[in-house]
């Protein structure tokens, strides 16, 4: 697809330059997993600690682990450098854009707008965990290189 679909019912999210990481919270245990199933929790203990502090006993979240430049843009190079032991704390933010499971409830079939509302409530805007907001409509003004659509 060469351009985002038109119509006011489409949600568009910014595309970040980082690692796509699902996060699993289960009764105080947190796992940050790569798409290939590698457990990276030990590389980002501050992210795991922030997730553990959320008001949920069980959750499955989807997000992007990013290094953030002073101007607010994300940098893949920064996240690679941050994954080295001892470098992660100051550079990494976890931008979360979906909540697929919460406290025993499968949210996969819940509309995306509703899942995102629950995610925003769950995160509460704290520190390293950032809610990734969305735009509604404006399809052609979002370019495929800078947006995801769902």
Secondary structure by P-SEA (a helix, b strand, c coil): cccccccccbbbbbbbcccbbbbbbcccccccccccccccccccaaaaaaaaacccccbbbbbbbbbbcccccccaaaaaaaaccccccccbbbbbcccccccccccccccaaaaaaaaaaaaccccccccccccccccccccccccccc
